[in-house]
Amino acid sequence: MNMFVPHVLNVPLGLSRRRFVQGLAAGGVMLGAAAASRPAWASEAPQRVAAAPVLHGTEFDLVIAESPVNFTGQPGMATTINGSLPAPTLRWREGDTVIIRVTNKLREHTSIHWHGIILPYQMDGVPGISFAGIAPGETFTYRFKVEQSGTYWYHSHSGFQELTGMYGAIVIDPADGETIKVQRDHVIHLSDWTDEDPMRVFAKLKVQSGYYNYNQPTAPQFLRDVARSGMKSALDKRAMWNQMRMNPTDLSDLSASTLTFLMNGVTPAGNWTGLFKPGERVRLRFINGAGNTFYDVRIPGLKLKVVQVDGVNIEPVSVDEFRFGPGETYDVVVEPRDDAYTVFAQTMDRTGHARGTLATRPGLSAPVPAVDAPVWLSMSDMMGAMGNSMAGMDHGSPSGHGGHSGGAGMAGMPGMMPGGMAMDHGGHAMPNMPATNPLAVPSTRARHANTEYGPSTDARVDMARTNLDDPGVGLRGNGRRVLTLSDLHTIDGPLDDRGPEREIELHLTGNMERYTWSLDGLEFGQSTPVFMKYGERVRVILHNDTMMTHPMHLHGMWSELENPDGSFLARRHTIPVQPAQRVSFLVTADALGRWAWHCHLMFHMDAGMFREVVVA
């Protein structure tokens, strides 16, 4: 059988729902789950404790079906590949041509998207864009040449199947040999699970967007605000948030009230364990395969040397912690000396965590940190410089000690306001650019589309912050060295030395009360494709008019992140854009065909934050 050892469930009577949500040691794929025989060429990688089967070679057979699972004490059905959750890790070699036969044993259509992989658009696996999908009972054969190396992943692009377990890792060995020298190598695939039907979850969010937000402002927090800044200031602060119809604690649509947070398909209580020998250099390939969750990752007692991001080697940078969202991958190297270390990944909304252990032998564990206290969005997260002017009544946290580091909330960023009150100065101002080369530096002034002024948009930002050295809400001033986008520097520079020929500006928009998400105020189905001419060099500007962080994923082409001054930073396939932030990157339109471009928060994508890109 090509799956990890199943467990037998034994649920003690009276166990609380909260205990269920934190996960049971017995949680996972249940005994008797469907599984396919491993092909003869499949084998385990040397010196590795696998969380899922590891398949090597150039030809693969993957079977998509349902398998019974139980993570919380409530039995359910997962969408699995070869009976495993996560799906088998696929180990490829750069330069090889791979053939993957995918058989659908579900009662509905399915698909597999090879996330971050450069390939012909017909092989990209997005139903309605690159192909028709895989019908029940059918087998679809993917075939493409592997043009890159590094850590990637694959997942369903059909319905909510990704959230129900259909995701797996891809590790591609470089053709010329690995330059990152380690003695041990572990994939750490983070995800989230809900016992509810994802369609029911989505319906609840449409009715009440804050349904799962249990970090609501409370009376004790109000009293602390009164003690710190006086009754009038405390009342004004609450009135301001109420007037804007926004919630300063709504960092994530879902929370531990419905989600269980998994590491390699294992609950926190299950304690996934990766082995090492003292003195070894250990490579940890972190993949965020969650449907909804941003994770803040750290290993107390160890520095994390970040060596690769989104499959591309960067100049190594040592940090204590990093945040990453669905779709992103981060490779780190650690040098453990003690017997056991906790791999701790707390959620951005601070309602829960995933957890595992690095250990010298099975059965060991280390202290698990408490989840940090939740921090409110500050007014500078919401309104830029206007938010700074209100600092006397909002310091970014209920206790007034949220603090800022890394330059968030710098001057020159007026306004997010409710719909109908946007300070957009007409909405069509020309960008401030040098006269000699108008595209040398990314524009900074918002160009709001006319379509942003409608029911799908509840707020707009005039001049968003452009700094990339902000770790984000909840990580500022926490006493730990936290990775930021400005720390990332791809070793071999950009793939294309040309400057941009034109700019495309898209605004990330939404209406929290309606739970609609869109680009330029247009949900997918109302929008027209973004057209790029084959071979052209384009600057893309993503301008976030919402209060949430969006991991934006462009299929088929690299997104070359740049500094606000236009200098190259790093090659990415998924770029997180924080609230009231404006991020730019360059794209070489070198991939003919039809491609998807969307937020990788599953419910945001399904609600409309999705656009087609056509390269012709």
For each residue, the residues with C-beta under 8 A, 3 or more apart:
1: 35 37 83
2: 35 36 37 38 42 53 82 83 84 88
3: 6 29 33 35 52 53 82 83 84
4: 28 29 50 51 52 53 84 265
5:
6: 3 28 29 30 31 32 33
7: 25 26 27 28 30 31
8: 26 31
9: 24 26 27 30 70 73
10: 26
11: 15 24 73
12: 15
13:
14:
15: 11 12 19 20 73
16: 19 20
17: 20 21
18: 21 22
19: 15 16 22 24
20: 15 16 17 23 24 72 73 74 260
21: 17 18 72 256 257 258 259 260 352
22: 18 19 256 260 267 268 269 352
23: 20 27 71 72 260 261 262 266 267 268 269 270
24: 9 11 19 20 27 70 71 72 73 267 269 270
25: 7 267 269 270 271
26: 7 8 9 10 70 270
27: 7 9 23 24 69 70 71 72 260 266 267 269 270
28: 4 6 7 69 70 71 85 265 266 267 270
29: 3 4 6 33 67 68 69 78 80 83 84 85 265
30: 6 7 9 33 67 68 69 70 75
31: 6 7 8
32: 6 68
33: 3 6 29 30 67 68 69 80 83
34: 63 65 66 67 80 83 105
35: 1 2 3 82 83 84
36: 2 61 63 82 83
37: 1 2
38: 2 42 53 55
39: 42 55 57 59 60 61
40:
41: 56 57 59
42: 2 38 39 53 54 55 56 57 88
43: 54 56
44: 48 50 53 54
45: 48 50 54 56 91 185
46:
47: 183 184 185
48: 44 45 54 184 185 186
49: 186 273 274 275
50: 4 44 45 53 54 89 187
51: 4 86 187 188 189 263 264 265 266 272
52: 3 4 84 85 86 87 88 89 168 169 187 189 264 265
53: 2 3 4 38 42 44 50 82 84 88 89
54: 42 43 44 45 48 50 88 89 91
55: 38 39 42 60 88 89 90 91
56: 41 42 43 45 91
57: 39 41 42 60
58: 92 96 97 98 99
59: 39 41 98 99 100 101
60: 39 55 57 90 98 99 100 101
61: 36 39 100 101 103
62: 81 82 87 88 100 101 102 103 112
63: 34 36 81 82 83 102 103 105
64: 79 80 81 102 103 104 105 106 110 112 134 156 166
65: 34 79 80 83 105 106
66: 34 77 78 79 80 106
67: 29 30 33 34 77 78 80 83 85 165
68: 29 30 32 33 75 76 77 78
69: 27 28 29 30 33 75 76 77 78 85 165 193
70: 9 24 26 27 28 30 73 74 75 76
71: 23 24 27 28 76 193 195 260 262 267
72: 20 21 23 24 27 195 260 267
73: 9 11 15 20 24 70
74: 20 70 195
75: 30 68 69 70
76: 68 69 70 71 195
77: 66 67 68 69 164
78: 29 66 67 68 69 85 164 165
79: 64 65 66 106 110 156 161 164 165 166
80: 29 33 34 64 65 66 67 83 84 85 87 165 166
81: 62 63 64 84 87 88 166 168
82: 2 3 35 36 53 62 63 87 88
83: 1 2 3 29 33 34 35 36 63 65 67 80
84: 2 3 4 29 35 52 53 80 81 87 88 168 265
85: 28 29 52 67 69 78 80 165 265
86: 51 52 89 165 167 168 169 189 191 264 265 289
87: 52 62 80 81 82 84 154 166 167 168
88: 2 42 52 53 54 55 62 81 82 84 168
89: 50 52 53 54 55 86 168 169 170 171 187
90: 55 60 100 154 168 169 170 171
91: 45 54 55 56 170 171 172 173
92: 58 96 98 146 170 171 172 173
93: 96 146 172 173 175
94: 146 147 148 149 172 173 174 175
95: 145 146 175
96: 58 92 93 145 146
97: 58 143 144 145 146
98: 58 59 60 92 142 143 144 145 146
99: 58 59 60 141 142 143
100: 59 60 61 62 90 112 141 142 143
101: 59 60 61 62 139 140 141 142
102: 62 63 64 110 112 134 139 140 141 142
103: 61 62 63 64 138 139
104: 64 109 110 134 135 136 137 138 139 140
105: 34 63 64 65 136 137
106: 64 65 66 79 109 110 136
107: 136
108: 136 158 159
109: 104 106 127 133 134 135 136 158
110: 64 79 102 104 106 133 134 156 158 161 166
111: 125 126 127 131 133 134 156 157 158
112: 62 64 100 102 125 142 154 155 156 157
113: 124 125 126 154 155 156 157 555
114: 117 119 123 124 125 142 152 154 170
115: 152 153 154 155 327 553 573 574
116: 152 153 310 311 329 573 574
117: 114 144 146 148 152 170
118: 147 148 556 557 558 591
119: 114 123 124 144 145 147 556
120: 123 124 144 593
121: 124 129 130 556 591 592 593 594 595
122: 130 131 593
123: 114 119 120 130 142 143 144
124: 113 114 119 120 121 129 130 131 555 556 595 596
125: 111 112 113 114 130 131 142 157
126: 111 113 129 130 131 157 555 595 596
127: 109 111 130 131 132 133 157 158
128: 132 133
129: 121 124 126 594 595 596 612
130: 121 122 123 124 125 126 127 593 594 595 596
131: 111 122 124 125 126 127 140
132: 127 128 135
133: 109 110 111 127 128 158
134: 64 102 104 109 110 111 138 139 140
135: 104 109 132 138
136: 104 105 106 107 108 109
137: 104 105
138: 103 104 134 135
139: 101 102 103 104 134
140: 101 102 104 131 134
141: 99 100 101 102
142: 98 99 100 101 102 112 114 123 125
143: 97 98 99 100 123
144: 97 98 117 119 120 123
145: 95 96 97 98 119
146: 92 93 94 95 96 97 98 117 172
147: 94 118 119
148: 94 117 118 172 311
149: 94 172 173 174 175 311
150: 172 308 310 311 312 313 329 331
151: 169 170 171 172 187 285 287 308 311 329 331
152: 114 115 116 117 169 170 171 172 311 329
153: 115 116 167 168 169 170 189 287 289 329
154: 87 90 112 113 114 115 167 168 170
155: 112 113 115 162 166 167 168 289
156: 64 79 110 111 112 113 159 161 162 166 167
157: 111 112 113 125 126 127 162 596
158: 108 109 110 111 127 133 161
159: 108 156 198
160: 163 164 198 199 202 291 602 606
161: 79 110 156 158 164 165 166
162: 155 156 157 166 167 289 291 602
163: 160 192 193 194 198 291 292 602
164: 77 78 79 160 161 198
165: 67 69 78 79 80 85 86 161 191 193 265
166: 64 79 80 81 87 110 155 156 161 162
167: 86 87 153 154 155 156 162 189 191 289
168: 52 81 84 86 87 88 89 90 153 154 155 189
169: 52 86 89 90 151 152 153 187 189 285 287
170: 89 90 91 92 114 117 151 152 153 154
171: 89 90 91 92 151 152 187 285
172: 91 92 93 94 146 148 149 150 151 152 311
173: 91 92 93 94 149 178
174: 94 149 177 178 179
175: 93 94 95 149
176:
177: 174
178: 173 174 181
179: 174 313
180: 283 307 308 313 331 333
181: 178 281
182: 185 280 281 282 283 333
183: 47 277 280 281 282
184: 47 48 274 275 276 277 280 281 282 283
185: 45 47 48 182 282 283 285
186: 48 49 274 282 283 284 285 358
187: 50 51 52 89 151 169 171 264 285 287
188: 51 263 264 272 274 284 285 286 287 343 356
189: 51 52 86 153 167 168 169 263 264 265 287 289
190: 261 262 263 286 287 288 289 290 293 295 297 345 354
191: 86 165 167 261 262 265 289 290 291
192: 163 254 259 260 261 262 290 291 292 293
193: 69 71 163 165 259 260 261 262
194: 163 198 201 254 258 259 260
195: 71 72 74 76 258 260
196: 200 201 258
197: 200 201
198: 159 160 163 164 194 201 202 291 602
199: 160 202 203
200: 196 197 203 204
201: 194 196 197 198 204 205 254 258 603
202: 160 198 199 205 206 603 606 607
203: 199 200 206 207
204: 200 201 207 208 211 212
205: 201 202 208 209 211 212 253 515 603
206: 202 203 209 514 515
207: 203 204 211
208: 204 205 211
209: 205 206 250 253 512 513 515
210: 213 216 247 250 512
211: 204 205 207 208
212: 204 205 253 254 255 257 258
213: 210 216 247 249 250 252 255 349
214: 255 257 351
215: 249 255 349 350 351 374
216: 210 213 247 249
217: 221 222 238 241 247 248 249 398
218: 221 222 398
219: 222 223
220: 223 224
221: 217 218 224 225 398 399
222: 217 218 219 225 226 234 238
223: 219 220 226 227
224: 220 221 227 228 398 399 400
225: 221 222 228 229 233 234 237 393 398 400
226: 222 223 229 230 231 234
227: 223 224
228: 224 225 400
229: 225 226 233 234 392 393 400
230: 226 233 234
231: 226 234 235
232: 235 236
233: 225 229 230 236 237 392 393
234: 222 225 226 229 230 231 237 238 393
235: 231 232 238 239
236: 232 233 239 240 393
237: 225 233 234 240 241 393 394
238: 217 222 234 235 241 242
239: 235 236 242 243
240: 236 237 243 244 390 393
241: 217 237 238 244 246 247 248
242: 238 239 245
243: 239 240 418
244: 240 241 382 417 418 459
245: 242 418 458 512 513
246: 241 250 382 459 512 547
247: 210 213 216 217 241 250 512
248: 217 241 376 377 382
249: 213 215 216 217 349 374 376 377
250: 209 210 213 246 247 253 377 512 547 548
251: 348 349 374 377 473 474 548 549
252: 213 255 292 293 294 347 348 349 351 548
253: 205 209 212 250 292 548 601 603 604
254: 192 194 201 212 257 258 259 292 293 603
255: 212 213 214 215 252 258 259 347 349 351 352
256: 21 22 259 260 261 347 351 352
257: 21 212 214 254 351
258: 21 194 195 196 201 212 254 255
259: 21 192 193 194 254 255 256 292 293 352
260: 20 21 22 23 27 71 72 192 193 194 195 256 267 352
261: 23 190 191 192 193 256 267 268 293 295 345 347 352 353 354
262: 23 71 190 191 192 193 265 266 267 354
263: 51 188 189 190 266 268 272 343 345 354 355 356
264: 51 52 86 187 188 189 272 356
265: 4 28 29 51 52 84 85 86 165 189 191 262 272
266: 23 27 28 51 262 263 270 271 272 356
267: 22 23 24 25 27 28 71 72 260 261 262 270
268: 22 23 261 263 271 353 354 355 368
269: 22 23 24 25 27
270: 23 24 25 26 27 28 266 267
271: 25 266 268 355 356 357 365
272: 51 188 263 264 265 266 356 357
273: 49 356 357 358 359 362 363 364
274: 49 184 186 188 282 284 343 356 357 358 359
275: 49 184 358 359 360 361 362
276: 184 280 282 336 358 359 360
277: 183 184 280 360
278: 336 337 338 339 360
279: 335 337
280: 182 183 184 276 277 335 336
281: 181 182 183 184 333 334 335
282: 182 183 184 185 186 274 276 333 334 335 336 358
283: 180 182 184 185 186 307 331 332 333
284: 186 188 274 331 332 333 334 343
285: 151 169 171 185 186 187 188 329 331
286: 188 190 297 324 329 330 331 332
287: 151 153 169 187 188 189 190 329
288: 190 293 294 295 324 325 326 327 328 329
289: 86 153 155 162 167 189 190 191 326
290: 190 191 192 293 294 295 326
291: 160 162 163 191 192 198 326 601 602 603
292: 163 192 252 253 254 259 326 601 602 603
293: 190 192 252 254 259 261 288 290 326 347 348
294: 252 288 290 323 324 325 326 347 348 549 551 576
295: 190 261 288 290 323 324 345 346 347 348 354
296: 321 322 323 345 346 347 348 474 475
297: 190 286 304 321 322 323 324 330 343 344 345
298: 304 320 321 322 344 480
299: 302 304 334 341 342 343 344 358
300: 341 342 344 366 367 369
301: 338 341 366
302: 299 334 335 336 341
303: 318 319 320 334
304: 297 298 299 318 319 320 321 322 332 333 334
305: 316 317 318 332 333 334
306: 309 314 316 317 318 319 322 330 331 332 483 487
307: 180 283 313 314 316 331 332 333
308: 150 151 180 311 312 313 314 329 330 331
309: 306 312 314 328 329 330 331 488 570 572
310: 116 150 328 329 571 572 573 574
311: 116 148 149 150 151 152 172 308 329 573
312: 150 308 309 490 570 571 572
313: 150 179 180 307 308 490 491 492
314: 306 307 308 309 317 488 489 490 491 570
315: 489 491
316: 305 306 307 333
317: 305 306 314 483 487 488
318: 303 304 305 306 481
319: 303 304 306 322 481 482 483 487
320: 298 303 304 480 481 482
321: 296 297 298 304 475 478 480 481 482 483
322: 296 297 298 304 306 319 330 332 482 483
323: 294 295 296 297 348 471 472 475 482 483 576
324: 286 288 294 295 297 328 329 330 576
325: 288 294 328 549 551 574 576 600 601
326: 288 289 290 291 292 293 294 551 574 600 601 602
327: 115 288 551 553 573 574 600
328: 288 309 310 324 325 551 574 576
329: 116 150 151 152 153 285 286 287 288 308 309 310 311 324
330: 286 297 306 308 309 322 324
331: 150 151 180 283 284 285 286 306 307 308 309
332: 283 284 286 304 305 306 307 322
333: 180 182 281 282 283 284 304 305 307 316
334: 281 282 284 299 302 303 304 305 341 358
335: 279 280 281 282 302
336: 276 278 280 282 302 341 358
337: 278 279
338: 278 301 341 366
339: 278 359 360 361 364
340: 357 358 359 360 364 365 366
341: 299 300 301 302 334 336 338 357 358 359 366
342: 299 300 355 356 357 365 366 367 368 369
343: 188 263 274 284 297 299 355 356 357 358
344: 297 298 299 300 353 355 368 369
345: 190 261 263 295 296 297 353 354 355
346: 295 296 350 352 353 369 371 372
347: 252 255 256 261 293 294 295 296 350 351 352 353 371
348: 251 252 293 294 295 296 323 472 473 474 549
349: 213 215 249 251 252 255 374
350: 215 346 347 371 372 373 374 375 474
351: 214 215 252 255 256 257 347 371 374
352: 21 22 255 256 259 260 261 346 347 371
353: 261 268 344 345 346 347 368 371
354: 190 261 262 263 268 295 345
355: 263 268 271 342 343 344 345 368
356: 188 263 264 266 271 272 273 274 342 343
357: 271 272 273 274 340 341 342 343 364 365 366
358: 186 273 274 275 276 282 299 334 336 340 341 343
359: 273 274 275 276 339 340 341 362 363 364 365 366
360: 275 276 277 278 339 340 364
361: 275 339 364
362: 273 275 359
363: 273 359
364: 273 339 340 357 359 360 361
365: 271 340 342 357 359 368
366: 300 301 338 340 341 342 357 359
367: 300 342
368: 268 342 344 353 355 365
369: 300 342 344 346
370:
371: 346 347 350 351 352 353
372: 346 350 375 474 478
373: 350 397 399
374: 215 249 251 349 350 351 398 474
375: 350 372 396 397 402 473 474
376: 248 249 394 396 397 398 402 473
377: 248 249 250 251 381 382 396 473 547 579
378: 381 382 387 394 395 396 397 402 404 408 409 473
379: 382 383 386 387 388 390 391 394
380: 383 384 385 387 388 391 396 404 408 409 413 465 580
381: 377 378 387 396 408 409 473 547 578 579 580
382: 244 246 248 377 378 379 387 416 547 579 580
383: 379 380 386 387 390 413 414 415 416 417 461 580
384: 380 387 388 409 412 413 414 415 416 461 462 463 464 465 580
385: 380 388 389 409 410 411 412 413 414 415
386: 379 383 389 390 413 414 415 416
387: 378 379 380 381 382 383 384 390 391 394 409
388: 379 380 384 385 391 409 411
389: 385 386
390: 240 379 383 386 387 393 394
391: 379 380 387 388 394 395
392: 229 233
393: 225 229 233 234 236 237 240 390
394: 237 376 378 379 387 390 391
395: 378 391 400 401 402 403
396: 375 376 377 378 380 381 402 403 404 473 476
397: 373 375 376 378 400 401 402 403
398: 217 218 221 224 225 374 376
399: 221 224 373
400: 224 225 228 229 395 397
401: 395 397
402: 375 376 378 395 396 397 473 476 477
403: 395 396 397 476 477
404: 378 380 396 407 408 409 470 476 477
405: 408 471 476 477
406: 467 469 470 471 476 484 486
407: 404 410 467 469 470
408: 378 380 381 404 405 465 467 470 476
409: 378 380 381 384 385 387 388 404 413 465
410: 385 407 413 465 467
411: 385 388
412: 384 385 463
413: 380 383 384 385 386 409 410 461 463 464 465 580
414: 383 384 385 386 423 462 463
415: 383 384 385 386 422 423 461 462 463
416: 382 383 384 386 459 460 461 545 547 580
417: 244 383 421 422 423 459 460
418: 243 244 245 421 458 459
419: 422 453 457 458 459 460 511
420:
421: 417 418
422: 415 417 419 427 448 453 459 460 462
423: 414 415 417 462
424: 427 446 448 460 462
425: 429 462
426: 429
427: 422 424 446 447 448 449 450 452 453
428: 447 448
429: 425 426 445 446 447
430: 445
431: 443 444 445 447 503
432: 443 444 445
433: 437 438 439 440 441 443
434: 437 438 440 441
435: 438
436: 440
437: 433 434 440 499
438: 433 434 435
439: 433 499 500 501 502 503 539
440: 433 434 436 437 499 566
441: 433 434 564 565 566
442: 466 503 539 541 562 564 566 584
443: 431 432 433 447 503 505 541
444: 431 432 463 466 564 582
445: 429 430 431 432 462 463
446: 424 427 429 460 461 462 463 464 507 543 582
447: 427 428 429 431 443 505
448: 422 424 427 428 452 453 460 507
449: 427 452 507 520 521
450: 427 453
451: 454 520 521 522
452: 427 448 449 457 460 507 509 520 521 545
453: 419 422 427 448 450 457 521
454: 451 457 521
455: 511 514 516
456: 509 510 511 514 516 518 521 522 523 608
457: 419 452 453 454 460 509 510 511 518 521 545
458: 245 418 419 510 511 512 513 514
459: 244 246 416 417 418 419 422 545 546 547
460: 416 417 419 422 424 446 448 452 457 507 509 545
461: 383 384 413 415 416 446 464 543 544 545 580
462: 384 414 415 422 423 424 425 445 446
463: 384 412 413 414 415 444 445 446
464: 384 413 446 461 543 544 545 580 581 582
465: 380 384 408 409 410 413 470 580 581 582
466: 442 444 564 581 582 583
467: 406 407 408 410 470 486 564
468: 484 485 486 561 563 564 569 583
469: 406 407 484 485 486 487
470: 404 406 407 408 465 467 476 484 578 581
471: 323 405 406 475 476 482 483 484
472: 323 348 475 476 549 578
473: 251 348 375 376 377 378 381 396 402 476 578 579
474: 251 296 348 350 372 374 375 478
475: 296 321 323 471 472 478 480 482
476: 396 402 403 404 405 406 408 470 471 472 473
477: 402 403 404 405
478: 321 372 474 475 482
479:
480: 298 320 321 475
481: 318 319 320 321
482: 319 320 321 322 323 471 475 478
483: 306 317 319 321 322 323 471 487 488
484: 406 468 469 470 471 487
485: 468 469 488 561 569 570 576 583
486: 406 467 468 469 563 569
487: 306 317 319 469 483 484
488: 309 314 317 483 485 561 569 570
489: 314 315 569 570
490: 312 313 314 493 494 568 569 570 571
491: 313 314 315
492: 313
493: 490 568
494: 490 497 560 568 571 586
495: 558 560 571 588
496: 537 560 586 588
497: 494
498: 501 537 588
499: 437 439 440 537 566
500: 439 503 537 538 539 586
501: 439 498 536 537 538
502: 439 536 538 539
503: 431 439 442 443 500 538 539 540 541
504: 530 538 539 540 541
505: 443 447 540 541 543
506: 519 520 530 540 541 542 543 611
507: 446 448 449 452 460 519 520 521 542 543 544 545
508: 519 542 543 544 545 546 550 552 577 599 609
509: 452 456 457 460 517 518 519 520 521 545 546
510: 456 457 458 516 517 518 545 546 548 604 609
511: 419 455 456 457 458 514 515 516
512: 209 210 245 246 247 250 458 515 546 547
513: 209 245 458
514: 206 455 456 458 511
515: 205 206 209 511 512 607
516: 455 456 510 511 523 607 608
517: 509 510 523 546 599 603 604 605 607 608 609
518: 456 457 509 510 521 522 523 524 527 608 609
519: 506 507 508 509 522 527 609 610 611
520: 449 451 452 506 507 509 527
521: 449 451 452 453 454 456 457 507 509 518
522: 451 456 518 519 526 527 608
523: 456 516 517 518 526 527 607 608 609
524: 518 527 598 608 609 610 611 612
525: 608
526: 522 523 608
527: 518 519 520 522 523 524 611 612
528:
529: 594 611 612 613 614
530: 504 506 597 611 612 613 614
531: 613 614 615 616
532: 536 538 587 589 613 614 615 616
533: 536 589 615 616
534: 589 590 592 615 616
535: 588 589 590
536: 501 502 532 533 588 589
537: 496 498 499 500 501 586 587 588 589
538: 500 501 502 503 504 532 586 587 588 589
539: 439 442 500 502 503 504 562 584 585 586 587
540: 503 504 505 506 554 559 584 585 586 587
541: 442 443 503 504 505 506 582 583 584
542: 506 507 508 552 575 577 582 583 584
543: 446 461 464 505 506 507 508 582
544: 461 464 507 508 549 550 577 578 579 580 581 582 583
545: 416 452 457 459 460 461 464 507 508 509 510 580
546: 459 508 509 510 512 517 550 579
547: 246 250 377 381 382 416 459 512 579
548: 250 251 252 253 510 579 601 604
549: 251 294 325 348 472 544 576 577 578 579
550: 508 544 546 576 577 599 601 604 609
551: 294 325 326 327 328 574 575 576 577 599 600 601
552: 508 542 574 575 576 577 597 598 599 600
553: 115 327 573 574 596 597 598 599 600
554: 540 557 559 573 587 595 597 613
555: 113 124 126 595 596 597 613
556: 118 119 121 124 591 593 595 613 615
557: 118 554 587 588 589 590 591 595 615
558: 118 495 571 572 573 587 588
559: 540 554 571 572 573 575 585 586 587
560: 494 495 496 568 569 570 571 572 585 586 587
561: 468 485 488 568 569 570 571 572 575 583 584 585
562: 442 539 566 567 568 569 584 585 586
563: 468 486 566 567 568 569
564: 441 442 444 466 467 468 584
565: 441
566: 440 441 442 499 562 563
567: 562 563
568: 490 493 494 560 561 562 563 586
569: 468 485 486 488 489 490 560 561 562 563
570: 309 312 314 485 488 489 490 560 561
571: 310 312 490 494 495 558 559 560 561
572: 309 310 312 558 559 560 561 575 585
573: 115 116 310 311 327 553 554 558 559
574: 115 116 310 325 326 327 328 551 552 553 600
575: 542 551 552 559 561 572 583 585
576: 294 323 324 325 328 485 549 550 551 552
577: 508 542 544 549 550 551 552 581 583
578: 381 470 472 473 544 549 581
579: 377 381 382 473 544 546 547 548 549
580: 380 381 382 383 384 413 416 461 464 465 544 545
581: 464 465 466 470 544 577 578
582: 444 446 464 465 466 541 542 543 544
583: 466 468 485 541 542 544 561 575 577
584: 442 539 540 541 542 561 562 564
585: 539 540 559 560 561 562 572 575
586: 494 496 500 537 538 539 540 559 560 562 568
587: 532 537 538 539 540 554 557 558 559 560
588: 495 496 498 535 536 537 538 557 558
589: 532 533 534 535 536 537 538 557 615
590: 534 535 557 615
591: 118 121 556 557 595 615
592: 121 534 615 616
593: 120 121 122 130 556 614 615
594: 121 129 130 529 612 613 614
595: 121 124 126 129 130 554 555 556 557 591 612 613 614 615
596: 124 126 129 130 157 553 555 610 611 612 613
597: 530 552 553 554 555 610 611 612 613
598: 524 552 553 604 605 609 610 611
599: 508 517 550 551 552 553 604 605 609 610
600: 325 326 327 551 552 553 574 605
601: 253 291 292 325 326 548 550 551 604 605 609
602: 160 162 163 198 291 292 326 605 606
603: 201 202 205 253 254 291 292 517 606 607
604: 253 510 517 548 550 598 599 601 607 608 609
605: 517 598 599 600 601 602 609 610
606: 160 202 602 603
607: 202 515 516 517 523 603 604
608: 456 516 517 518 522 523 524 525 526 604
609: 508 510 517 518 519 523 524 550 598 599 601 604 605
610: 519 524 596 597 598 599 605
611: 506 519 524 527 529 530 596 597 598
612: 129 524 527 529 530 594 595 596 597
613: 529 530 531 532 554 555 556 594 595 596 597
614: 529 530 531 532 593 594 595
615: 531 532 533 534 556 557 589 590 591 592 593 595
616: 531 532 533 534 592
